[in-house]
Amino acid sequence: MRTKGKTLKWYVLNYGTTTGIVADKCVYRQNIFFSDFPEQLRKDIKREHIGNREQLKDYLKKEFMYHYWSKSEAEILIGDLHSGIGLEKNKKIIELINAGPFETDKEKDDILRKLRNLYLEEFEKIDIWYQIEQNLDRITDYVISELDIKFKNRKLVEDNEE
């Protein structure tokens, strides 16, 4: 297993709260765990904590979940640009807008919250973990390939590749 000077790269889409744009984010640069990931993985394999591809996949899954699962700052919305929000929802929005004038800020805030919720129903919220989960097999194979991992029980690795 070669880890010296190895840098792993796997990108997902992420909304930058400071930049205000959706951009690629390398999931291996998030924190201290991933900064020394190749070396830590080498140690875990040597200690026989990871003896085959499936164990490596489970190891990666746990680490990625710990760092990215249910993190609201890592969520983005995806929807169809051209579908619009539909005639029924447009009617509801017009009703809500025409409900003014508002007596209090609370009334205004309630209407704005309802408008926001109607709008957000048209989108699916995904986070970094969702994007990683869809590619976990590919990420596992990528890690094995990039770090040239050779498991002691080679038969287990070959069985999982079928």
Z-matrix of the N, CA and C atoms (Angstrom, degrees):
N
C 1 1.462
C 2 1.523 1 108.42
N 3 1.327 2 115.53 1 125.83
C 4 1.457 3 120.81 2 -179.82
C 5 1.526 4 109.90 3 -102.73
N 6 1.331 5 117.56 4 118.69
C 7 1.465 6 120.63 5 179.66
C 8 1.516 7 112.56 6 -120.89
N 9 1.308 8 117.77 7 -19.71
C 10 1.453 9 121.12 8 -176.63
C 11 1.521 10 110.88 9 -62.42
N 12 1.307 11 116.56 10 121.20
C 13 1.456 12 122.08 11 177.52
C 14 1.521 13 114.61 12 73.37
N 15 1.315 14 117.62 13 8.67
C 16 1.466 15 120.73 14 -179.58
C 17 1.525 16 110.55 15 -83.21
N 18 1.314 17 115.07 16 134.95
C 19 1.455 18 121.84 17 175.24
C 20 1.518 19 107.47 18 -125.35
N 21 1.323 20 115.90 19 120.71
C 22 1.458 21 120.29 20 178.61
C 23 1.524 22 109.34 21 -90.49
N 24 1.322 23 116.28 22 143.88
C 25 1.464 24 120.90 23 179.32
C 26 1.519 25 109.06 24 -135.49
N 27 1.313 26 116.35 25 124.07
C 28 1.463 27 122.09 26 171.50
C 29 1.521 28 106.07 27 -143.03
N 30 1.327 29 116.01 28 122.62
C 31 1.455 30 120.36 29 -172.48
C 32 1.530 31 112.62 30 -106.29
N 33 1.320 32 114.58 31 145.46
C 34 1.462 33 123.14 32 173.86
C 35 1.526 34 107.35 33 -132.89
N 36 1.323 35 116.50 34 166.68
C 37 1.465 36 120.39 35 175.72
C 38 1.521 37 109.37 36 -85.12
N 39 1.315 38 115.54 37 137.73
C 40 1.455 39 120.76 38 -179.86
C 41 1.529 40 109.29 39 -147.03
N 42 1.324 41 115.72 40 142.54
C 43 1.457 42 120.83 41 176.87
C 44 1.524 43 108.35 42 -88.06
N 45 1.310 44 116.30 43 122.24
C 46 1.458 45 120.48 44 178.60
C 47 1.518 46 110.31 45 -82.45
N 48 1.309 47 117.04 46 110.21
C 49 1.467 48 119.89 47 -177.07
C 50 1.523 49 112.08 48 -65.47
N 51 1.319 50 117.50 49 -27.00
C 52 1.464 51 119.15 50 178.86
C 53 1.523 52 111.77 51 -86.50
N 54 1.336 53 116.98 52 -30.94
C 55 1.472 54 120.04 53 -178.54
C 56 1.524 55 112.10 54 -91.95
N 57 1.340 56 117.10 55 -26.37
C 58 1.457 57 120.95 56 -179.03
C 59 1.520 58 113.99 57 76.52
N 60 1.336 59 117.43 58 20.12
C 61 1.459 60 120.54 59 178.50
C 62 1.530 61 110.29 60 -130.30
N 63 1.341 62 114.97 61 156.23
C 64 1.461 63 120.62 62 173.12
C 65 1.517 64 106.98 63 -86.26
N 66 1.328 65 116.35 64 129.43
C 67 1.460 66 120.56 65 -177.14
C 68 1.524 67 109.88 66 -145.24
N 69 1.326 68 115.14 67 165.75
C 70 1.453 69 120.26 68 175.06
C 71 1.522 70 109.57 69 -69.09
N 72 1.326 71 115.12 70 142.50
C 73 1.461 72 120.95 71 176.99
C 74 1.522 73 107.45 72 -131.40
N 75 1.312 74 116.57 73 129.21
C 76 1.457 75 121.22 74 176.90
C 77 1.524 76 108.22 75 -82.37
N 78 1.328 77 117.23 76 118.45
C 79 1.468 78 120.41 77 -174.69
C 80 1.520 79 113.10 78 -72.16
N 81 1.309 80 118.24 79 -13.09
C 82 1.456 81 120.68 80 179.14
C 83 1.524 82 113.38 81 -89.51
N 84 1.311 83 118.72 82 -0.29
C 85 1.467 84 120.62 83 -179.00
C 86 1.522 85 112.82 84 -108.66
N 87 1.298 86 117.27 85 12.98
C 88 1.454 87 121.91 86 -172.31
C 89 1.528 88 113.16 87 -68.31
N 90 1.323 89 117.76 88 -40.76
C 91 1.459 90 119.53 89 -169.05
C 92 1.518 91 111.21 90 -159.72
N 93 1.316 92 115.28 91 -172.46
C 94 1.464 93 121.56 92 -176.32
C 95 1.523 94 111.57 93 -62.57
N 96 1.336 95 118.25 94 -40.39
C 97 1.469 96 119.28 95 -179.30
C 98 1.519 97 110.65 96 -54.83
N 99 1.305 98 116.96 97 -48.83
C 100 1.449 99 119.62 98 -175.17
C 101 1.523 100 112.66 99 -78.71
N 102 1.316 101 118.92 100 -18.80
C 103 1.459 102 118.86 101 178.78
C 104 1.527 103 111.11 102 -68.64
N 105 1.329 104 117.90 103 -30.62
C 106 1.465 105 120.33 104 176.68
C 107 1.529 106 111.10 105 -115.82
N 108 1.325 107 115.76 106 27.15
C 109 1.456 108 120.84 107 -176.08
C 110 1.523 109 114.21 108 -55.40
N 111 1.338 110 119.82 109 -49.69
C 112 1.470 111 117.98 110 -178.21
C 113 1.530 112 112.83 111 -56.66
N 114 1.316 113 116.40 112 -42.48
C 115 1.470 114 119.91 113 -179.23
C 116 1.533 115 111.69 114 -69.07
N 117 1.328 116 117.18 115 -40.63
C 118 1.470 117 120.63 116 177.91
C 119 1.529 118 110.45 117 -64.19
N 120 1.292 119 117.00 118 -41.32
C 121 1.462 120 121.38 119 178.37
C 122 1.523 121 110.44 120 -62.49
N 123 1.317 122 117.09 121 -43.09
C 124 1.468 123 121.57 122 178.10
C 125 1.524 124 110.15 123 -57.36
N 126 1.333 125 116.51 124 -44.34
C 127 1.468 126 120.99 125 179.37
C 128 1.526 127 111.34 126 -63.93
N 129 1.331 128 116.74 127 -42.42
C 130 1.464 129 120.16 128 -179.19
C 131 1.527 130 111.71 129 -66.81
N 132 1.306 131 117.21 130 -37.03
C 133 1.468 132 119.94 131 177.17
C 134 1.523 133 109.93 132 -66.53
N 135 1.345 134 116.99 133 -42.72
C 136 1.466 135 120.54 134 179.16
C 137 1.531 136 111.51 135 -61.53
N 138 1.309 137 116.41 136 -36.43
C 139 1.475 138 120.85 137 179.60
C 140 1.528 139 111.48 138 -77.51
N 141 1.352 140 115.19 139 2.11
C 142 1.462 141 122.96 140 179.19
C 143 1.522 142 112.48 141 65.35
N 144 1.326 143 117.17 142 26.13
C 145 1.463 144 120.10 143 171.00
C 146 1.525 145 110.26 144 -75.59
N 147 1.330 146 115.19 145 -25.19
C 148 1.467 147 120.88 146 -179.03
C 149 1.515 148 106.71 147 -129.04
N 150 1.342 149 116.02 148 109.69
C 151 1.453 150 119.60 149 -175.18
C 152 1.513 151 115.19 150 -114.78
N 153 1.350 152 117.12 151 -5.89
C 154 1.464 153 119.25 152 179.69
C 155 1.529 154 109.09 153 -157.60
N 156 1.329 155 115.17 154 177.73
C 157 1.466 156 120.91 155 -175.80
C 158 1.528 157 112.07 156 -61.41
N 159 1.309 158 117.88 157 -42.97
C 160 1.470 159 120.81 158 -178.08
C 161 1.533 160 110.95 159 -64.91
N 162 1.323 161 116.91 160 -38.38
C 163 1.463 162 119.62 161 177.06
C 164 1.528 163 110.55 162 -66.37
N 165 1.329 164 116.39 163 -38.41
C 166 1.465 165 119.89 164 176.04
C 167 1.519 166 110.15 165 -63.33
N 168 1.324 167 117.22 166 -44.25
C 169 1.463 168 121.13 167 178.69
C 170 1.526 169 110.78 168 -59.62
N 171 1.329 170 117.71 169 -43.89
C 172 1.467 171 121.38 170 177.68
C 173 1.525 172 111.00 171 -62.83
N 174 1.326 173 116.29 172 -41.32
C 175 1.459 174 122.21 173 178.24
C 176 1.534 175 110.27 174 -59.98
N 177 1.337 176 116.10 175 -48.35
C 178 1.468 177 120.63 176 179.09
C 179 1.527 178 110.61 177 -63.01
N 180 1.313 179 116.71 178 -43.49
C 181 1.463 180 121.11 179 -179.85
C 182 1.524 181 110.73 180 -57.78
N 183 1.320 182 117.08 181 -47.22
C 184 1.476 183 120.53 182 -179.63
C 185 1.526 184 111.36 183 -62.80
N 186 1.322 185 116.45 184 -42.89
C 187 1.467 186 119.33 185 -178.63
C 188 1.524 187 111.59 186 -67.58
N 189 1.328 188 116.86 187 -44.64
C 190 1.462 189 119.40 188 178.79
C 191 1.525 190 111.15 189 -65.18
N 192 1.323 191 117.55 190 -40.73
C 193 1.464 192 119.78 191 178.61
C 194 1.524 193 110.43 192 -61.70
N 195 1.315 194 115.98 193 -42.89
C 196 1.467 195 119.78 194 179.80
C 197 1.530 196 111.22 195 -58.84
N 198 1.313 197 116.02 196 -41.19
C 199 1.467 198 119.89 197 -174.88
C 200 1.524 199 114.71 198 -87.68
N 201 1.338 200 118.61 199 -24.11
C 202 1.464 201 119.51 200 -172.27
C 203 1.521 202 116.55 201 -129.23
N 204 1.305 203 119.33 202 -10.80
C 205 1.461 204 121.25 203 -175.29
C 206 1.518 205 110.51 204 -73.26
N 207 1.307 206 118.04 205 129.15
C 208 1.467 207 124.71 206 175.65
C 209 1.525 208 113.56 207 59.45
N 210 1.285 209 116.49 208 37.66
C 211 1.464 210 121.15 209 175.44
C 212 1.524 211 107.44 210 -99.28
N 213 1.320 212 117.02 211 109.00
C 214 1.466 213 120.08 212 -174.55
C 215 1.523 214 112.41 213 -62.77
N 216 1.326 215 117.56 214 -28.47
C 217 1.462 216 119.11 215 179.80
C 218 1.528 217 111.70 216 -71.12
N 219 1.329 218 116.59 217 -9.50
C 220 1.456 219 120.56 218 -179.39
C 221 1.530 220 111.96 219 -107.21
N 222 1.318 221 117.99 220 17.82
C 223 1.463 222 121.73 221 -177.75
C 224 1.524 223 111.04 222 -98.05
N 225 1.328 224 115.27 223 142.65
C 226 1.458 225 121.63 224 172.78
C 227 1.522 226 107.75 225 -132.15
N 228 1.319 227 115.77 226 159.42
C 229 1.464 228 121.35 227 177.87
C 230 1.517 229 109.56 228 -105.39
N 231 1.331 230 115.30 229 139.50
C 232 1.456 231 120.60 230 178.35
C 233 1.519 232 108.15 231 -127.76
N 234 1.322 233 115.96 232 134.75
C 235 1.456 234 120.37 233 178.70
C 236 1.512 235 110.56 234 -158.16
N 237 1.303 236 115.28 235 174.54
C 238 1.454 237 121.85 236 -179.82
C 239 1.528 238 109.51 237 -83.16
N 240 1.292 239 115.93 238 121.73
C 241 1.454 240 121.86 239 -177.93
C 242 1.526 241 112.32 240 -65.32
N 243 1.321 242 117.56 241 -31.79
C 244 1.457 243 121.04 242 -171.26
C 245 1.520 244 115.52 243 -103.31
N 246 1.330 245 117.83 244 -4.36
C 247 1.459 246 118.31 245 -175.14
C 248 1.527 247 112.97 246 -77.41
N 249 1.296 248 117.96 247 -22.23
C 250 1.461 249 120.20 248 -175.51
C 251 1.513 250 109.62 249 69.54
N 252 1.309 251 116.75 250 179.40
C 253 1.460 252 117.62 251 -177.33
C 254 1.517 253 112.49 252 -102.09
N 255 1.292 254 118.24 253 5.57
C 256 1.459 255 120.66 254 173.98
C 257 1.513 256 113.31 255 89.63
N 258 1.314 257 115.13 256 152.14
C 259 1.460 258 122.37 257 -176.62
C 260 1.524 259 112.11 258 -62.52
N 261 1.328 260 118.49 259 -44.77
C 262 1.467 261 121.17 260 -178.65
C 263 1.516 262 111.55 261 -62.11
N 264 1.317 263 116.36 262 -43.28
C 265 1.461 264 118.96 263 179.45
C 266 1.519 265 110.92 264 -69.15
N 267 1.330 266 117.68 265 -35.24
C 268 1.469 267 120.09 266 175.82
C 269 1.524 268 110.80 267 -60.15
N 270 1.339 269 116.71 268 -41.40
C 271 1.469 270 120.64 269 177.65
C 272 1.522 271 110.77 270 -61.79
N 273 1.325 272 116.31 271 -43.11
C 274 1.469 273 120.17 272 178.93
C 275 1.526 274 111.09 273 -62.83
N 276 1.333 275 115.91 274 -41.67
C 277 1.463 276 120.01 275 179.69
C 278 1.524 277 110.47 276 -63.52
N 279 1.315 278 116.78 277 -44.27
C 280 1.469 279 120.38 278 178.86
C 281 1.529 280 110.38 279 -61.65
N 282 1.324 281 116.71 280 -42.05
C 283 1.475 282 119.99 281 177.01
C 284 1.516 283 111.07 282 -60.17
N 285 1.323 284 116.71 283 -44.20
C 286 1.463 285 120.37 284 -179.21
C 287 1.527 286 111.17 285 -65.48
N 288 1.323 287 116.57 286 -41.46
C 289 1.466 288 120.14 287 -179.87
C 290 1.537 289 110.13 288 -65.40
N 291 1.330 290 116.14 289 -40.66
C 292 1.464 291 120.61 290 -178.86
C 293 1.529 292 113.51 291 -77.18
N 294 1.314 293 116.61 292 -1.13
C 295 1.472 294 120.25 293 -178.72
C 296 1.527 295 111.83 294 -71.60
N 297 1.330 296 117.98 295 -16.77
C 298 1.465 297 121.00 296 -178.14
C 299 1.519 298 111.26 297 -72.44
N 300 1.301 299 121.68 298 178.79
C 301 1.469 300 124.99 299 1.17
C 302 1.528 301 111.10 300 -70.53
N 303 1.304 302 114.38 301 155.05
C 304 1.448 303 120.80 302 -175.67
C 305 1.519 304 110.39 303 -98.12
N 306 1.313 305 114.30 304 134.81
C 307 1.463 306 120.45 305 -179.27
C 308 1.531 307 111.54 306 -73.58
N 309 1.322 308 115.90 307 -37.82
C 310 1.468 309 119.42 308 -176.02
C 311 1.525 310 110.00 309 -132.60
N 312 1.309 311 114.91 310 164.53
C 313 1.460 312 120.19 311 175.35
C 314 1.525 313 110.93 312 -65.06
N 315 1.328 314 116.47 313 -31.37
C 316 1.462 315 120.17 314 178.95
C 317 1.526 316 110.83 315 -63.27
N 318 1.320 317 117.28 316 -43.24
C 319 1.470 318 120.68 317 177.51
C 320 1.525 319 110.49 318 -61.07
N 321 1.320 320 115.65 319 -45.09
C 322 1.459 321 120.87 320 178.82
C 323 1.528 322 110.46 321 -61.63
N 324 1.337 323 117.41 322 -44.39
C 325 1.460 324 121.83 323 179.22
C 326 1.526 325 111.60 324 -63.29
N 327 1.331 326 117.25 325 -38.29
C 328 1.468 327 120.96 326 177.91
C 329 1.529 328 110.77 327 -62.38
N 330 1.318 329 116.68 328 -44.12
C 331 1.466 330 120.98 329 179.06
C 332 1.532 331 110.17 330 -64.53
N 333 1.319 332 116.97 331 -44.35
C 334 1.463 333 120.39 332 179.25
C 335 1.526 334 111.39 333 -62.57
N 336 1.326 335 117.66 334 -38.77
C 337 1.459 336 121.53 335 177.27
C 338 1.532 337 110.49 336 -63.56
N 339 1.344 338 117.12 337 -42.48
C 340 1.465 339 120.73 338 178.62
C 341 1.528 340 110.96 339 -64.34
N 342 1.326 341 116.63 340 -40.53
C 343 1.467 342 120.30 341 177.36
C 344 1.535 343 110.72 342 -62.40
N 345 1.307 344 114.89 343 -45.00
C 346 1.472 345 120.27 344 179.58
C 347 1.526 346 110.34 345 -60.04
N 348 1.318 347 117.33 346 -45.22
C 349 1.460 348 120.90 347 -178.95
C 350 1.527 349 111.96 348 -64.28
N 351 1.342 350 117.15 349 -39.44
C 352 1.470 351 120.28 350 176.14
C 353 1.523 352 110.72 351 -60.75
N 354 1.302 353 115.46 352 -42.96
C 355 1.457 354 120.95 353 -179.26
C 356 1.533 355 110.68 354 -66.67
N 357 1.331 356 117.55 355 -45.39
C 358 1.463 357 121.53 356 -175.69
C 359 1.521 358 113.15 357 -68.24
N 360 1.332 359 117.41 358 -22.47
C 361 1.464 360 120.12 359 178.64
C 362 1.524 361 112.25 360 -61.56
N 363 1.320 362 117.12 361 -20.67
C 364 1.457 363 121.84 362 -177.63
C 365 1.530 364 112.54 363 -81.77
N 366 1.313 365 117.48 364 -5.99
C 367 1.454 366 120.87 365 -174.72
C 368 1.524 367 111.05 366 -119.08
N 369 1.311 368 114.65 367 156.90
C 370 1.457 369 120.66 368 173.38
C 371 1.523 370 107.54 369 -105.91
N 372 1.314 371 114.80 370 133.87
C 373 1.455 372 120.11 371 -179.53
C 374 1.530 373 108.05 372 -93.69
N 375 1.323 374 116.65 373 125.02
C 376 1.464 375 120.36 374 175.40
C 377 1.517 376 108.45 375 -126.43
N 378 1.305 377 114.76 376 155.01
C 379 1.460 378 119.30 377 179.07
C 380 1.529 379 109.36 378 -124.70
N 381 1.300 380 115.82 379 -178.00
C 382 1.460 381 120.41 380 -177.87
C 383 1.527 382 110.18 381 -63.61
N 384 1.340 383 117.33 382 -42.03
C 385 1.456 384 119.79 383 -179.61
C 386 1.535 385 110.71 384 -58.68
N 387 1.321 386 118.36 385 -42.17
C 388 1.466 387 121.82 386 179.04
C 389 1.532 388 110.17 387 -57.18
N 390 1.320 389 116.63 388 -43.28
C 391 1.460 390 120.86 389 -179.76
C 392 1.530 391 111.81 390 -67.83
N 393 1.329 392 116.27 391 -37.31
C 394 1.464 393 120.62 392 177.88
C 395 1.524 394 110.04 393 -68.94
N 396 1.333 395 116.43 394 -44.85
C 397 1.463 396 121.49 395 -176.95
C 398 1.533 397 111.22 396 -57.09
N 399 1.327 398 116.94 397 -38.78
C 400 1.459 399 121.05 398 179.95
C 401 1.526 400 112.28 399 -65.50
N 402 1.313 401 116.89 400 -19.94
C 403 1.464 402 122.01 401 -174.51
C 404 1.520 403 113.47 402 -120.05
N 405 1.310 404 117.81 403 15.66
C 406 1.464 405 120.60 404 -172.66
C 407 1.529 406 112.78 405 -59.67
N 408 1.326 407 118.06 406 -39.09
C 409 1.474 408 119.50 407 177.01
C 410 1.521 409 110.77 408 -63.38
N 411 1.332 410 116.57 409 -43.47
C 412 1.473 411 120.24 410 179.62
C 413 1.529 412 111.20 411 -66.64
N 414 1.322 413 116.96 412 -39.26
C 415 1.465 414 120.65 413 178.42
C 416 1.522 415 109.75 414 -63.94
N 417 1.329 416 116.84 415 -42.44
C 418 1.469 417 120.94 416 178.91
C 419 1.529 418 109.97 417 -60.45
N 420 1.324 419 116.76 418 -47.20
C 421 1.469 420 120.35 419 178.76
C 422 1.530 421 111.26 420 -63.51
N 423 1.318 422 116.28 421 -38.00
C 424 1.469 423 121.33 422 177.77
C 425 1.536 424 110.79 423 -61.67
N 426 1.327 425 116.71 424 -46.08
C 427 1.470 426 120.93 425 179.76
C 428 1.533 427 109.75 426 -62.41
N 429 1.329 428 116.55 427 -45.48
C 430 1.473 429 120.17 428 179.14
C 431 1.527 430 110.22 429 -58.90
N 432 1.327 431 116.88 430 -45.08
C 433 1.460 432 121.49 431 -178.07
C 434 1.532 433 112.19 432 -67.90
N 435 1.328 434 116.28 433 -49.63
C 436 1.470 435 120.21 434 -175.96
C 437 1.527 436 112.83 435 -65.87
N 438 1.320 437 116.81 436 -35.89
C 439 1.467 438 120.17 437 -178.43
C 440 1.526 439 112.13 438 -95.93
N 441 1.333 440 116.39 439 2.84
C 442 1.460 441 122.47 440 178.72
C 443 1.534 442 110.60 441 50.63
N 444 1.327 443 115.88 442 53.92
C 445 1.464 444 121.66 443 -177.64
C 446 1.521 445 109.69 444 -79.26
N 447 1.315 446 115.68 445 130.36
C 448 1.457 447 123.07 446 174.63
C 449 1.528 448 106.56 447 -119.96
N 450 1.311 449 116.28 448 114.10
C 451 1.453 450 120.36 449 178.95
C 452 1.519 451 109.57 450 -82.07
N 453 1.336 452 116.55 451 150.12
C 454 1.458 453 121.06 452 -179.71
C 455 1.519 454 111.17 453 -63.63
N 456 1.329 455 117.04 454 -40.18
C 457 1.462 456 121.00 455 -179.40
C 458 1.528 457 108.09 456 -99.09
N 459 1.318 458 117.12 457 82.54
C 460 1.464 459 122.99 458 -174.56
C 461 1.531 460 112.45 459 -61.45
N 462 1.328 461 118.16 460 -31.13
C 463 1.456 462 121.61 461 -178.78
C 464 1.525 463 111.17 462 -59.47
N 465 1.340 464 117.63 463 -38.46
C 466 1.465 465 120.83 464 179.49
C 467 1.532 466 110.85 465 -63.13
N 468 1.312 467 117.22 466 -38.75
C 469 1.456 468 120.85 467 179.17
C 470 1.526 469 109.80 468 -65.74
N 471 1.323 470 116.96 469 -45.97
C 472 1.461 471 120.31 470 -178.32
C 473 1.521 472 111.38 471 -65.74
N 474 1.322 473 118.83 472 -37.27
C 475 1.459 474 122.05 473 178.36
C 476 1.522 475 111.02 474 -60.94
N 477 1.324 476 117.67 475 -37.63
C 478 1.474 477 121.52 476 -177.43
C 479 1.521 478 111.89 477 -75.65
N 480 1.302 479 117.57 478 -18.80
C 481 1.462 480 120.66 479 -178.30
C 482 1.521 481 112.08 480 -81.61
N 483 1.316 482 119.03 481 -15.69
C 484 1.479 483 122.02 482 -177.14
C 485 1.492 484 112.99 483 -72.45
